[in-house]
Each structure stands twice: as structure tokens, then as C-alpha cells.
């Protein structure tokens, strides 16, 4: 029960990160910002799939969520910022999603949970970096577009 509460709490934190991500709009390139926000929404949907898989011990769902998140990490639209710190966070999230998929294939719930928590930490750190270091957050009107998660 304690682990389920912890996972649900981290899911809420990830949701909060997605809300902050939706506010990260560039004034100079609205289309690119809309695409970035859509990718963040897709990341959130993937993370919800992973969270549900973890709390129900559904390794297939964890694997699907991890694979979806991995495809999002590989999206060229997400790699648009050239800052080395930002690139580090992208690389780290990609590494964590691969580890998460591996743990799901091995049916290792503790390993999958740890990898997921690490990926959440990476997301939160990246959003903090973008807000506080890159100063790319903009509190203007948010124009989000939902993008479906690609499937195999």
C-alpha cells in the first residue's frame, strides 16, 4: 500500500511537470512550442501508462509505456534545443526509459519502479533547468494540441 501511495504521488508530480511544460512556450516560434507541448502531453500519457502498470503489476503495460516514452525521446522535434545541459537531460531520460523497458521484460517490479522514479527525477530536473537556467518559461496563453502516441 505504501508503494502504491508513493507511485501515485510521483505520478501527480509528473503531471505537475507536464503542466509546467505546457507553459514553456517560445515567443519567437509558436509552432515549435506547440509541438514541444504536444510531446510533453504524450510523455505524460506514457507515464500514466507506466504508473498504472506498476501499481497493477502489469509488465506488458509498463513495457508499452516505456517503449512509447522511448519513441518520444527519439523524436527530432524534442531535440530542438542545443544547450548541453538540456541535451544531458534528454540523454538521461532516454537511458532511463531503456532501463525501464529492460526491467519490464525481466518482470522486475522493483527495478522498473526504481527506473521510473529516476525518469521522473530527470523530468523534474530538466523542467527546473529550463525554467531557472534557460529561462524559457512563458506565462502567455497556452495553445496545446494533443498528439497521439505512436504505436509499433
N, C-alpha and C positions, 0 to 999 in steps of 0.2 A: 504494500500500500504506500509505503514511504517513497519507493522508487517511482511509482505511478504519479504521485503528487509532484515529485521532482521533475519528471518528464513533462508533465502538463505545465508546470511553472516555466520551464525552459521554452516550451512551445509558445507560451504567451510572450516571453521575452523576444523570441524570434519574430512574432507578429509585430511587436513594437518596433523592432528593427526594420521590418518591411514598411511600416508606416513612415518611419524616418526616411527610408529610401525613396518613398514616393515624393518626398519633399525636396529631393536632391535634383533640382531642375536647373539646367544651364540656360541663362538668359539669351545666349547667342545662338543656340542650336536646339530649338524646341523639339524637332523630330527625333534627334538623338536622345534627348532627355525622356521623351515618351517611350522610346524603345528600351532605354535603361529601366524605367519604371515598370514596364511590362515584364521585363526579365526578372525584376525583383518580385513581382507578383507571382510569376511562375516558380521562382525559388521558394516562396512561401508555400505554394501549393505542394511542392515536392517535400518540403519539410513537414507539412501536416501529414502527408502520406507516411513518412518515416516515423513520426511520433505515434501515429495510430498503430503502425506495425510493431513498434517497440512495446507499447502498452498491452497489445493483444498477442504478442509473441508470434507474429505473422512474418516470417522471414522473407516470404515472397514479396510482401508489400514493402518491407524495408528495402529489399533489393531493387524493386521498381522505383521507389522514391530516390534511392541513391543513384541509380542509372539516369533518371530524369535530371537530377541535380548535376550530375557529371556532364550531361549534354549541354546544360545551361552554362556550366563553367567553360565549356569549349566554344561557346557561341562567340563569334567575332565581334558582335555588337557590344558584348560586355567588356571586351578588352580594349575599349577605345581610349582610355586614359593612359598616358605614357609614364606617369610618375612611378619611380621604382618601389616606393612604399605600397602603393596601390597594387602594383604588379605582384609584390610579395604576398599580399592577402589573397589575390586571385589564385596564385600558385598553391598556397597553403590550403585553400578550400578545395581545390581540385585534388590535392593529395588526400585530404580527409574523406572526400566522397569515394575515392577508390578504396581506401581502407574500410570504409563503412560497407561498401558492396562486398568486399572480401569477407568481412565478418558475417554478413548476412548469408553468404554462400556456405560458410562454415557452421552456420546456425549457432553462432557465439553471441548470445544476448548481451553479456557484459561488455564484450569487445565492441559490439555495434553501438551500445549505449554510450560507451566512452568516446568512440569516434564521432558520434552525433553531437555530444556535448562539446567536443573540440571544434567541430564545424560551427556550432552556434557561437562559441567564443571567438572564432575567426571572423564571423559575420559582424558581431558586435564591435570587435576591434577595428574592422575595416570602416564601418559606419562612423565610429568615433574619429578615426583618422581623416575621413572625408569631411566631416563636419568641422573638426577642430584644427586640422593641419592644412588641408587643401581648401577649406572654406568654400565648398561648392554647394552647400545647402542654400536654398532659396525658398522663402515662405510665400511665394506667389501662388496663384491658383493652380491646383493640381489637375492635370488632364491625363488620366490613366486609361490605357487600353488593355484589355485582357488578351493575353496571347496564350493559346493552348500549349500544353507541354507536349513536345514531340514524342511520338512513340516509335518503337522499333518496328 
